[in-house]
Amino acid sequence: MYTVSDIIKDIGRGCTANNMTEDKFSYRIVYIVGEGDESIRRYADTSYYNLRRSLEYILKKYLSLTNGIVIAQTTVLKNGRCVRLQSRPYAFSLDGYFRQITGECTNDSKNRRLPYINGVYQIS
């Protein structure tokens, strides 16, 4: 199961790989809120200092028993081009969480793969 800290570390590695000073850019978090077969793509703009707070806010606001969330990408504009900082999308669902804590799912690797069909992450 992923945490906000995992995402922050991944973004930090992306900044290092692109030789960027983290606090000199505006970040765009692209996330997908899914309920059943329907998904809505949204985004939030933030500074580096508010990155953790923004990610936590997204999860608190949209994650519910019926909604799953995918933090699909975090990007910045560098020299006029979009630079992607995450190495993978991060999925959050309470269903997966409850399956883990009740012991139904002991190997969380199957919770990390998200089917991507017709341009939409399928959140179960």
N, CA, C and O atoms as CSV, one atom per row, in Angstrom:
chain,resi,resn,atom,element,x,y,z
A,1,MET,N,N,0.848,-1.161,0.000
A,1,MET,CA,C,0.000,0.000,0.000
A,1,MET,C,C,0.905,1.239,0.000
A,1,MET,O,O,1.916,1.279,0.701
A,2,TYR,N,N,0.538,2.217,-0.773
A,2,TYR,CA,C,1.333,3.435,-0.901
A,2,TYR,C,C,0.931,4.480,0.135
A,2,TYR,O,O,-0.171,4.448,0.681
A,3,THR,N,N,1.852,5.406,0.390
A,3,THR,CA,C,1.578,6.530,1.270
A,3,THR,C,C,1.948,7.825,0.548
A,3,THR,O,O,2.581,7.799,-0.507
A,4,VAL,N,N,1.551,8.940,1.123
A,4,VAL,CA,C,1.899,10.244,0.557
A,4,VAL,C,C,3.419,10.407,0.551
A,4,VAL,O,O,3.970,11.008,-0.371
A,5,SER,N,N,4.092,9.887,1.558
A,5,SER,CA,C,5.559,9.970,1.613
A,5,SER,C,C,6.202,9.271,0.421
A,5,SER,O,O,7.217,9.739,-0.095
A,6,ASP,N,N,5.619,8.145,-0.025
A,6,ASP,CA,C,6.139,7.452,-1.205
A,6,ASP,C,C,6.079,8.351,-2.438
A,6,ASP,O,O,7.007,8.377,-3.246
A,7,ILE,N,N,4.986,9.078,-2.571
A,7,ILE,CA,C,4.824,9.974,-3.716
A,7,ILE,C,C,5.828,11.123,-3.636
A,7,ILE,O,O,6.450,11.476,-4.638
A,8,ILE,N,N,5.985,11.697,-2.461
A,8,ILE,CA,C,6.924,12.804,-2.275
A,8,ILE,C,C,8.345,12.352,-2.606
A,8,ILE,O,O,9.078,13.081,-3.274
A,9,LYS,N,N,8.747,11.167,-2.153
A,9,LYS,CA,C,10.080,10.632,-2.465
A,9,LYS,C,C,10.255,10.443,-3.958
A,9,LYS,O,O,11.303,10.775,-4.512
A,10,ASP,N,N,9.229,9.908,-4.617
A,10,ASP,CA,C,9.282,9.686,-6.059
A,10,ASP,C,C,9.426,11.014,-6.801
A,10,ASP,O,O,10.198,11.107,-7.756
A,11,ILE,N,N,8.698,12.028,-6.377
A,11,ILE,CA,C,8.796,13.358,-6.993
A,11,ILE,C,C,10.196,13.931,-6.759
A,11,ILE,O,O,10.778,14.538,-7.658
A,12,GLY,N,N,10.729,13.741,-5.570
A,12,GLY,CA,C,12.087,14.201,-5.273
A,12,GLY,C,C,13.119,13.558,-6.171
A,12,GLY,O,O,14.048,14.222,-6.632
A,13,ARG,N,N,12.963,12.248,-6.429
A,13,ARG,CA,C,13.871,11.563,-7.358
A,13,ARG,C,C,13.726,12.121,-8.771
A,13,ARG,O,O,14.711,12.253,-9.497
A,14,GLY,N,N,12.488,12.449,-9.156
A,14,GLY,CA,C,12.251,13.035,-10.471
A,14,GLY,C,C,12.902,14.406,-10.608
A,14,GLY,O,O,13.432,14.743,-11.667
A,15,CYS,N,N,12.862,15.190,-9.541
A,15,CYS,CA,C,13.524,16.507,-9.545
A,15,CYS,C,C,15.029,16.345,-9.679
A,15,CYS,O,O,15.672,17.074,-10.434
A,16,THR,N,N,15.590,15.390,-8.948
A,16,THR,CA,C,17.027,15.143,-9.022
A,16,THR,C,C,17.425,14.664,-10.410
A,16,THR,O,O,18.432,15.114,-10.956
A,17,ALA,N,N,16.650,13.763,-10.981
A,17,ALA,CA,C,16.961,13.227,-12.307
A,17,ALA,C,C,16.916,14.304,-13.380
A,17,ALA,O,O,17.637,14.218,-14.373
A,18,ASN,N,N,16.077,15.316,-13.192
A,18,ASN,CA,C,15.961,16.402,-14.169
A,18,ASN,C,C,16.767,17.638,-13.778
A,18,ASN,O,O,16.624,18.700,-14.384
A,19,ASN,N,N,17.633,17.487,-12.737
A,19,ASN,CA,C,18.523,18.558,-12.294
A,19,ASN,C,C,17.750,19.838,-11.988
A,19,ASN,O,O,18.057,20.908,-12.514
A,20,MET,N,N,16.744,19.708,-11.131
A,20,MET,CA,C,15.865,20.833,-10.805
A,20,MET,C,C,16.001,21.227,-9.343
A,20,MET,O,O,16.192,20.369,-8.481
A,21,THR,N,N,15.905,22.498,-9.066
A,21,THR,CA,C,15.782,22.998,-7.706
A,21,THR,C,C,14.290,22.997,-7.379
A,21,THR,O,O,13.511,23.718,-8.003
A,22,GLU,N,N,13.901,22.187,-6.402
A,22,GLU,CA,C,12.488,21.902,-6.148
A,22,GLU,C,C,11.622,23.132,-5.924
A,22,GLU,O,O,10.491,23.185,-6.407
A,23,ASP,N,N,12.131,24.113,-5.204
A,23,ASP,CA,C,11.285,25.243,-4.821
A,23,ASP,C,C,11.194,26.345,-5.875
A,23,ASP,O,O,10.640,27.409,-5.597
A,24,LYS,N,N,11.714,26.121,-7.057
A,24,LYS,CA,C,11.693,27.135,-8.121
A,24,LYS,C,C,10.586,26.901,-9.143
A,24,LYS,O,O,10.511,27.620,-10.139
A,25,PHE,N,N,9.735,25.920,-8.918
A,25,PHE,CA,C,8.723,25.551,-9.897
A,25,PHE,C,C,7.341,25.481,-9.265
A,25,PHE,O,O,7.200,25.351,-8.049
A,26,SER,N,N,6.331,25.570,-10.114
A,26,SER,CA,C,4.952,25.328,-9.715
A,26,SER,C,C,4.594,23.913,-10.171
A,26,SER,O,O,4.869,23.538,-11.311
A,27,TYR,N,N,3.998,23.150,-9.305
A,27,TYR,CA,C,3.706,21.742,-9.570
A,27,TYR,C,C,2.235,21.572,-9.919
A,27,TYR,O,O,1.366,22.241,-9.359
A,28,ARG,N,N,1.974,20.671,-10.846
A,28,ARG,CA,C,0.603,20.302,-11.185
A,28,ARG,C,C,0.425,18.820,-10.867
A,28,ARG,O,O,1.118,17.959,-11.408
A,29,ILE,N,N,-0.523,18.552,-9.975
A,29,ILE,CA,C,-0.864,17.173,-9.617
A,29,ILE,C,C,-2.071,16.774,-10.457
A,29,ILE,O,O,-3.127,17.402,-10.380
A,30,VAL,N,N,-1.910,15.742,-11.248
A,30,VAL,CA,C,-3.012,15.207,-12.056
A,30,VAL,C,C,-3.517,13.965,-11.337
A,30,VAL,O,O,-2.757,13.031,-11.084
A,31,TYR,N,N,-4.807,13.963,-11.010
A,31,TYR,CA,C,-5.373,12.817,-10.306
A,31,TYR,C,C,-6.715,12.446,-10.915
A,31,TYR,O,O,-7.385,13.256,-11.554
A,32,ILE,N,N,-7.077,11.196,-10.694
A,32,ILE,CA,C,-8.310,10.655,-11.258
A,32,ILE,C,C,-9.158,10.112,-10.114
A,32,ILE,O,O,-8.701,9.302,-9.307
A,33,VAL,N,N,-10.388,10.571,-10.065
A,33,VAL,CA,C,-11.343,10.101,-9.064
A,33,VAL,C,C,-12.275,9.140,-9.778
A,33,VAL,O,O,-12.931,9.510,-10.752
A,34,GLY,N,N,-12.334,7.912,-9.299
A,34,GLY,CA,C,-13.152,6.908,-9.957
A,34,GLY,C,C,-14.198,6.326,-9.033
A,34,GLY,O,O,-13.931,6.011,-7.874
A,35,GLU,N,N,-15.390,6.193,-9.575
A,35,GLU,CA,C,-16.470,5.547,-8.843
A,35,GLU,C,C,-17.114,4.557,-9.788
A,35,GLU,O,O,-17.781,4.941,-10.749
A,36,GLY,N,N,-16.911,3.269,-9.508
A,36,GLY,CA,C,-17.445,2.240,-10.398
A,36,GLY,C,C,-16.765,2.293,-11.752
A,36,GLY,O,O,-15.540,2.207,-11.843
A,37,ASP,N,N,-17.566,2.436,-12.813
A,37,ASP,CA,C,-17.034,2.480,-14.174
A,37,ASP,C,C,-16.749,3.895,-14.650
A,37,ASP,O,O,-16.298,4.081,-15.780
A,38,GLU,N,N,-16.999,4.887,-13.823
A,38,GLU,CA,C,-16.854,6.279,-14.233
A,38,GLU,C,C,-15.624,6.902,-13.573
A,38,GLU,O,O,-15.392,6.715,-12.379
A,39,SER,N,N,-14.840,7.642,-14.356
A,39,SER,CA,C,-13.652,8.319,-13.841
A,39,SER,C,C,-13.666,9.780,-14.250
A,39,SER,O,O,-14.072,10.125,-15.359
A,40,ILE,N,N,-13.221,10.630,-13.344
A,40,ILE,CA,C,-13.119,12.060,-13.626
A,40,ILE,C,C,-11.673,12.473,-13.399
A,40,ILE,O,O,-11.108,12.259,-12.326
A,41,ARG,N,N,-11.091,13.065,-14.423
A,41,ARG,CA,C,-9.712,13.542,-14.329
A,41,ARG,C,C,-9.727,14.972,-13.794
A,41,ARG,O,O,-10.473,15.819,-14.286
A,42,ARG,N,N,-8.905,15.230,-12.795
A,42,ARG,CA,C,-8.817,16.549,-12.175
A,42,ARG,C,C,-7.346,16.914,-12.012
A,42,ARG,O,O,-6.459,16.081,-12.197
A,43,TYR,N,N,-7.109,18.162,-11.665
A,43,TYR,CA,C,-5.745,18.569,-11.369
A,43,TYR,C,C,-5.735,19.656,-10.303
A,43,TYR,O,O,-6.728,20.348,-10.080
A,44,ALA,N,N,-4.584,19.785,-9.654
A,44,ALA,CA,C,-4.384,20.815,-8.639
A,44,ALA,C,C,-2.989,21.393,-8.828
A,44,ALA,O,O,-2.028,20.650,-9.026
A,45,ASP,N,N,-2.875,22.718,-8.768
A,45,ASP,CA,C,-1.593,23.400,-8.857
A,45,ASP,C,C,-1.132,23.763,-7.452
A,45,ASP,O,O,-1.932,24.184,-6.617
A,46,THR,N,N,0.161,23.596,-7.199
A,46,THR,CA,C,0.694,23.842,-5.864
A,46,THR,C,C,2.174,24.185,-5.936
A,46,THR,O,O,2.827,23.981,-6.960
A,47,SER,N,N,2.686,24.705,-4.835
A,47,SER,CA,C,4.127,24.948,-4.716
A,47,SER,C,C,4.777,23.705,-4.107
A,47,SER,O,O,4.088,22.806,-3.625
A,48,TYR,N,N,6.092,23.665,-4.134
A,48,TYR,CA,C,6.798,22.535,-3.536
A,48,TYR,C,C,6.523,22.445,-2.031
A,48,TYR,O,O,6.379,21.350,-1.487
A,49,TYR,N,N,6.453,23.582,-1.374
A,49,TYR,CA,C,6.241,23.586,0.069
A,49,TYR,C,C,4.857,23.076,0.455
A,49,TYR,O,O,4.681,22.562,1.560
A,50,ASN,N,N,3.887,23.206,-0.419
A,50,ASN,CA,C,2.526,22.746,-0.136
A,50,ASN,C,C,2.184,21.425,-0.826
A,50,ASN,O,O,1.022,21.020,-0.850
A,51,LEU,N,N,3.187,20.757,-1.382
A,51,LEU,CA,C,2.942,19.517,-2.117
A,51,LEU,C,C,2.316,18.444,-1.235
A,51,LEU,O,O,1.311,17.845,-1.617
A,52,ARG,N,N,2.884,18.196,-0.079
A,52,ARG,CA,C,2.338,17.179,0.835
A,52,ARG,C,C,0.925,17.556,1.265
A,52,ARG,O,O,0.031,16.710,1.256
A,53,ARG,N,N,0.719,18.795,1.635
A,53,ARG,CA,C,-0.605,19.251,2.067
A,53,ARG,C,C,-1.634,19.077,0.951
A,53,ARG,O,O,-2.767,18.668,1.207
A,54,SER,N,N,-1.245,19.383,-0.274
A,54,SER,CA,C,-2.170,19.242,-1.409
A,54,SER,C,C,-2.524,17.780,-1.657
A,54,SER,O,O,-3.687,17.457,-1.900
A,55,LEU,N,N,-1.538,16.901,-1.597
A,55,LEU,CA,C,-1.804,15.474,-1.781
A,55,LEU,C,C,-2.724,14.951,-0.681
A,55,LEU,O,O,-3.662,14.205,-0.961
A,56,GLU,N,N,-2.465,15.332,0.556
A,56,GLU,CA,C,-3.316,14.903,1.664
A,56,GLU,C,C,-4.737,15.441,1.511
A,56,GLU,O,O,-5.704,14.734,1.796
A,57,TYR,N,N,-4.864,16.679,1.067
A,57,TYR,CA,C,-6.181,17.276,0.868
A,57,TYR,C,C,-6.967,16.496,-0.201
A,57,TYR,O,O,-8.150,16.207,-0.022
A,58,ILE,N,N,-6.306,16.167,-1.297
A,58,ILE,CA,C,-6.961,15.410,-2.372
A,58,ILE,C,C,-7.482,14.081,-1.823
A,58,ILE,O,O,-8.627,13.708,-2.077
A,59,LEU,N,N,-6.648,13.379,-1.080
A,59,LEU,CA,C,-7.062,12.084,-0.537
A,59,LEU,C,C,-8.197,12.233,0.471
A,59,LEU,O,O,-9.144,11.447,0.451
A,60,LYS,N,N,-8.115,13.219,1.341
A,60,LYS,CA,C,-9.176,13.416,2.337
A,60,LYS,C,C,-10.496,13.812,1.690
A,60,LYS,O,O,-11.565,13.379,2.122
A,61,LYS,N,N,-10.415,14.627,0.662
A,61,LYS,CA,C,-11.638,15.130,0.045
A,61,LYS,C,C,-12.344,14.073,-0.815
A,61,LYS,O,O,-13.571,13.978,-0.786
A,62,TYR,N,N,-11.597,13.293,-1.566
A,62,TYR,CA,C,-12.219,12.424,-2.567
A,62,TYR,C,C,-12.219,10.935,-2.239
A,62,TYR,O,O,-13.023,10.198,-2.810
A,63,LEU,N,N,-11.367,10.466,-1.359
A,63,LEU,CA,C,-11.324,9.046,-1.053
A,63,LEU,C,C,-12.470,8.678,-0.130
A,63,LEU,O,O,-12.627,9.262,0.943
A,64,SER,N,N,-13.269,7.709,-0.550
A,64,SER,CA,C,-14.403,7.262,0.262
A,64,SER,C,C,-14.609,5.769,0.035
A,64,SER,O,O,-13.843,5.132,-0.688
A,65,LEU,N,N,-15.631,5.223,0.647
A,65,LEU,CA,C,-15.914,3.798,0.465
A,65,LEU,C,C,-16.300,3.473,-0.976
A,65,LEU,O,O,-16.115,2.344,-1.429
A,66,THR,N,N,-16.835,4.458,-1.695
A,66,THR,CA,C,-17.259,4.207,-3.072
A,66,THR,C,C,-16.310,4.792,-4.109
A,66,THR,O,O,-16.405,4.438,-5.284
A,67,ASN,N,N,-15.398,5.676,-3.713
A,67,ASN,CA,C,-14.468,6.312,-4.648
A,67,ASN,C,C,-13.050,5.817,-4.436
A,67,ASN,O,O,-12.611,5.626,-3.302
A,68,GLY,N,N,-12.342,5.613,-5.530
A,68,GLY,CA,C,-10.912,5.352,-5.503
A,68,GLY,C,C,-10.208,6.525,-6.162
A,68,GLY,O,O,-10.813,7.254,-6.947
A,69,ILE,N,N,-8.950,6.708,-5.851
A,69,ILE,CA,C,-8.190,7.822,-6.407
A,69,ILE,C,C,-6.878,7.301,-6.960
A,69,ILE,O,O,-6.245,6.422,-6.375
A,70,VAL,N,N,-6.478,7.859,-8.100
A,70,VAL,CA,C,-5.164,7.593,-8.666
A,70,VAL,C,C,-4.447,8.926,-8.777
A,70,VAL,O,O,-4.921,9.837,-9.455
A,71,ILE,N,N,-3.305,9.041,-8.113
A,71,ILE,CA,C,-2.434,10.197,-8.328
A,71,ILE,C,C,-1.638,9.817,-9.571
A,71,ILE,O,O,-0.624,9.124,-9.487
A,72,ALA,N,N,-2.113,10.281,-10.727
A,72,ALA,CA,C,-1.599,9.811,-12.005
A,72,ALA,C,C,-0.237,10.395,-12.339
A,72,ALA,O,O,0.632,9.681,-12.841
A,73,GLN,N,N,-0.032,11.685,-12.071
A,73,GLN,CA,C,1.215,12.317,-12.460
A,73,GLN,C,C,1.389,13.632,-11.733
A,73,GLN,O,O,0.413,14.296,-11.382
A,74,THR,N,N,2.630,14.003,-11.510
A,74,THR,CA,C,2.973,15.328,-11.019
A,74,THR,C,C,3.952,15.911,-12.025
A,74,THR,O,O,4.970,15.296,-12.343
A,75,THR,N,N,3.640,17.096,-12.521
A,75,THR,CA,C,4.446,17.691,-13.575
A,75,THR,C,C,4.858,19.115,-13.217
A,75,THR,O,O,4.273,19.748,-12.338
A,76,VAL,N,N,5.875,19.599,-13.918
A,76,VAL,CA,C,6.286,21.001,-13.845
A,76,VAL,C,C,6.583,21.460,-15.267
A,76,VAL,O,O,6.814,20.643,-16.158
A,77,LEU,N,N,6.574,22.769,-15.470
A,77,LEU,CA,C,7.018,23.340,-16.737
A,77,LEU,C,C,8.459,23.788,-16.565
A,77,LEU,O,O,8.756,24.625,-15.712
A,78,LYS,N,N,9.349,23.238,-17.366
A,78,LYS,CA,C,10.770,23.591,-17.325
A,78,LYS,C,C,11.206,23.939,-18.737
A,78,LYS,O,O,11.136,23.104,-19.639
A,79,ASN,N,N,11.656,25.167,-18.925
A,79,ASN,CA,C,12.079,25.651,-20.245
A,79,ASN,C,C,10.989,25.462,-21.296
A,79,ASN,O,O,11.278,25.117,-22.442
A,80,GLY,N,N,9.748,25.687,-20.907
A,80,GLY,CA,C,8.630,25.620,-21.832
A,80,GLY,C,C,8.136,24.226,-22.153
A,80,GLY,O,O,7.248,24.076,-22.993
A,81,ARG,N,N,8.676,23.202,-21.518
A,81,ARG,CA,C,8.182,21.844,-21.768
A,81,ARG,C,C,7.743,21.195,-20.467
A,81,ARG,O,O,8.253,21.506,-19.390
A,82,CYS,N,N,6.794,20.293,-20.590
A,82,CYS,CA,C,6.230,19.604,-19.438
A,82,CYS,C,C,7.169,18.469,-19.015
A,82,CYS,O,O,7.511,17.609,-19.826
A,83,VAL,N,N,7.577,18.470,-17.761
A,83,VAL,CA,C,8.456,17.436,-17.223
A,83,VAL,C,C,7.664,16.619,-16.214
A,83,VAL,O,O,7.119,17.165,-15.255
A,84,ARG,N,N,7.603,15.320,-16.430
A,84,ARG,CA,C,6.901,14.410,-15.519
A,84,ARG,C,C,7.858,13.950,-14.435
A,84,ARG,O,O,8.982,13.537,-14.722
A,85,LEU,N,N,7.415,14.020,-13.201
A,85,LEU,CA,C,8.293,13.731,-12.075
A,85,LEU,C,C,8.037,12.383,-11.414
A,85,LEU,O,O,8.936,11.843,-10.769
A,86,GLN,N,N,6.856,11.831,-11.552
A,86,GLN,CA,C,6.549,10.534,-10.944
A,86,GLN,C,C,6.962,9.416,-11.886
A,86,GLN,O,O,6.859,9.548,-13.105
A,87,SER,N,N,7.430,8.317,-11.311
A,87,SER,CA,C,7.812,7.165,-12.125
A,87,SER,C,C,6.636,6.243,-12.404
A,87,SER,O,O,6.719,5.382,-13.280
A,88,ARG,N,N,5.534,6.413,-11.664
A,88,ARG,CA,C,4.359,5.552,-11.821
A,88,ARG,C,C,3.137,6.236,-11.221
A,88,ARG,O,O,3.278,7.169,-10.430
A,89,PRO,N,N,1.941,5.784,-11.588
A,89,PRO,CA,C,0.740,6.283,-10.905
A,89,PRO,C,C,0.582,5.588,-9.552
A,89,PRO,O,O,1.024,4.453,-9.376
A,90,TYR,N,N,-0.047,6.271,-8.605
A,90,TYR,CA,C,-0.275,5.735,-7.266
A,90,TYR,C,C,-1.771,5.641,-7.009
A,90,TYR,O,O,-2.481,6.647,-7.044
A,91,ALA,N,N,-2.242,4.432,-6.752
A,91,ALA,CA,C,-3.674,4.194,-6.540
A,91,ALA,C,C,-3.984,4.095,-5.050
A,91,ALA,O,O,-3.216,3.529,-4.271
A,92,PHE,N,N,-5.126,4.659,-4.678
A,92,PHE,CA,C,-5.605,4.602,-3.299
A,92,PHE,C,C,-7.064,4.171,-3.330
A,92,PHE,O,O,-7.883,4.753,-4.041
A,93,SER,N,N,-7.378,3.136,-2.542
A,93,SER,CA,C,-8.773,2.726,-2.410
A,93,SER,C,C,-8.969,2.135,-1.025
A,93,SER,O,O,-8.119,1.394,-0.530
A,94,LEU,N,N,-10.074,2.460,-0.415
A,94,LEU,CA,C,-10.358,1.922,0.911
A,94,LEU,C,C,-10.677,0.441,0.847
A,94,LEU,O,O,-10.452,-0.285,1.815
A,95,ASP,N,N,-11.196,-0.011,-0.277
A,95,ASP,CA,C,-11.483,-1.431,-0.444
A,95,ASP,C,C,-10.202,-2.247,-0.305
A,95,ASP,O,O,-10.176,-3.245,0.416
A,96,GLY,N,N,-9.150,-1.831,-0.986
A,96,GLY,CA,C,-7.870,-2.526,-0.883
A,96,GLY,C,C,-7.300,-2.460,0.520
A,96,GLY,O,O,-6.722,-3.431,1.008
A,97,TYR,N,N,-7.460,-1.328,1.161
A,97,TYR,CA,C,-6.991,-1.155,2.532
A,97,TYR,C,C,-7.710,-2.115,3.479
A,97,TYR,O,O,-7.072,-2.786,4.291
A,98,PHE,N,N,-9.034,-2.180,3.373
A,98,PHE,CA,C,-9.792,-3.054,4.258
A,98,PHE,C,C,-9.490,-4.525,3.981
A,98,PHE,O,O,-9.500,-5.336,4.906
A,99,ARG,N,N,-9.221,-4.884,2.722
A,99,ARG,CA,C,-8.850,-6.270,2.422
A,99,ARG,C,C,-7.511,-6.623,3.057
A,99,ARG,O,O,-7.307,-7.754,3.496
A,100,GLN,N,N,-6.596,-5.650,3.105
A,100,GLN,CA,C,-5.305,-5.922,3.732
A,100,GLN,C,C,-5.424,-6.067,5.239
A,100,GLN,O,O,-4.846,-6.991,5.811
A,101,ILE,N,N,-6.157,-5.180,5.894
A,101,ILE,CA,C,-6.207,-5.248,7.356
A,101,ILE,C,C,-7.056,-6.417,7.862
A,101,ILE,O,O,-6.893,-6.844,9.005
A,102,THR,N,N,-7.961,-6.939,7.026
A,102,THR,CA,C,-8.729,-8.113,7.443
A,102,THR,C,C,-8.031,-9.413,7.075
A,102,THR,O,O,-8.502,-10.492,7.437
A,103,GLY,N,N,-6.912,-9.324,6.360
A,103,GLY,CA,C,-6.150,-10.514,6.013
A,103,GLY,C,C,-6.584,-11.180,4.729
A,103,GLY,O,O,-6.027,-12.219,4.375
A,104,GLU,N,N,-7.554,-10.634,4.011
A,104,GLU,CA,C,-7.990,-11.237,2.756
A,104,GLU,C,C,-6.921,-11.124,1.677
A,104,GLU,O,O,-6.811,-11.987,0.806
A,105,CYS,N,N,-6.148,-10.070,1.740
A,105,CYS,CA,C,-5.114,-9.827,0.740
A,105,CYS,C,C,-3.786,-9.660,1.464
A,105,CYS,O,O,-3.526,-8.610,2.051
A,106,THR,N,N,-2.946,-10.687,1.427
A,106,THR,CA,C,-1.665,-10.595,2.120
A,106,THR,C,C,-0.563,-10.094,1.208
A,106,THR,O,O,0.432,-9.553,1.691
A,107,ASN,N,N,-0.713,-10.259,-0.093
A,107,ASN,CA,C,0.287,-9.770,-1.038
A,107,ASN,C,C,-0.269,-8.532,-1.714
A,107,ASN,O,O,-1.180,-8.631,-2.536
A,108,ASP,N,N,0.272,-7.357,-1.377
A,108,ASP,CA,C,-0.299,-6.119,-1.914
A,108,ASP,C,C,0.182,-5.805,-3.323
A,108,ASP,O,O,-0.198,-4.772,-3.872
A,109,SER,N,N,1.004,-6.657,-3.928
A,109,SER,CA,C,1.491,-6.353,-5.275
A,109,SER,C,C,0.351,-6.330,-6.286
A,109,SER,O,O,0.426,-5.600,-7.275
A,110,LYS,N,N,-0.708,-7.116,-6.060
A,110,LYS,CA,C,-1.809,-7.087,-7.019
A,110,LYS,C,C,-2.644,-5.810,-6.883
A,110,LYS,O,O,-3.397,-5.470,-7.795
A,111,ASN,N,N,-2.522,-5.102,-5.763
A,111,ASN,CA,C,-3.229,-3.838,-5.606
A,111,ASN,C,C,-2.503,-2.688,-6.291
A,111,ASN,O,O,-3.053,-1.591,-6.388
A,112,ARG,N,N,-1.291,-2.910,-6.765
A,112,ARG,CA,C,-0.492,-1.834,-7.345
A,112,ARG,C,C,-0.691,-1.692,-8.846
A,112,ARG,O,O,-0.345,-0.651,-9.404
A,113,ARG,N,N,-1.230,-2.686,-9.511
A,113,ARG,CA,C,-1.423,-2.617,-10.952
A,113,ARG,C,C,-2.801,-2.064,-11.261
A,113,ARG,O,O,-3.804,-2.489,-10.689
A,114,LEU,N,N,-2.829,-1.111,-12.175
A,114,LEU,CA,C,-4.096,-0.512,-12.554
A,114,LEU,C,C,-4.323,-0.715,-14.038
A,114,LEU,O,O,-3.489,-0.300,-14.842
A,115,PRO,N,N,-5.417,-1.336,-14.425
A,115,PRO,CA,C,-5.715,-1.436,-15.847
A,115,PRO,C,C,-5.970,-0.051,-16.430
A,115,PRO,O,O,-6.674,0.765,-15.835
A,116,TYR,N,N,-5.399,0.199,-17.581
A,116,TYR,CA,C,-5.544,1.492,-18.263
A,116,TYR,C,C,-6.255,1.198,-19.579
A,116,TYR,O,O,-5.631,0.748,-20.540
A,117,ILE,N,N,-7.568,1.453,-19.621
A,117,ILE,CA,C,-8.378,1.102,-20.786
A,117,ILE,C,C,-8.982,2.361,-21.367
A,117,ILE,O,O,-9.627,3.136,-20.661
A,118,ASN,N,N,-8.771,2.565,-22.659
A,118,ASN,CA,C,-9.316,3.726,-23.371
A,118,ASN,C,C,-8.973,5.048,-22.691
A,118,ASN,O,O,-9.817,5.939,-22.593
A,119,GLY,N,N,-7.734,5.171,-22.222
A,119,GLY,CA,C,-7.299,6.420,-21.626
A,119,GLY,C,C,-7.792,6.672,-20.211
A,119,GLY,O,O,-7.678,7.791,-19.710
A,120,VAL,N,N,-8.345,5.641,-19.549
A,120,VAL,CA,C,-8.899,5.819,-18.202
A,120,VAL,C,C,-8.340,4.723,-17.306
A,120,VAL,O,O,-8.373,3.548,-17.671
A,121,TYR,N,N,-7.824,5.098,-16.129
A,121,TYR,CA,C,-7.425,4.113,-15.146
A,121,TYR,C,C,-8.682,3.482,-14.563
A,121,TYR,O,O,-9.598,4.186,-14.140
A,122,GLN,N,N,-8.721,2.152,-14.541
A,122,GLN,CA,C,-9.865,1.435,-14.017
A,122,GLN,C,C,-9.610,1.169,-12.534
A,122,GLN,O,O,-8.725,0.391,-12.178
A,123,ILE,N,N,-10.382,1.814,-11.685
A,123,ILE,CA,C,-10.219,1.683,-10.246
A,123,ILE,C,C,-11.304,0.754,-9.734
A,123,ILE,O,O,-12.497,0.997,-9.916
A,124,SER,N,N,-10.860,-0.317,-9.087
A,124,SER,CA,C,-11.863,-1.260,-8.565
A,124,SER,C,C,-11.956,-1.154,-7.069
A,124,SER,O,O,-12.744,-1.867,-6.447
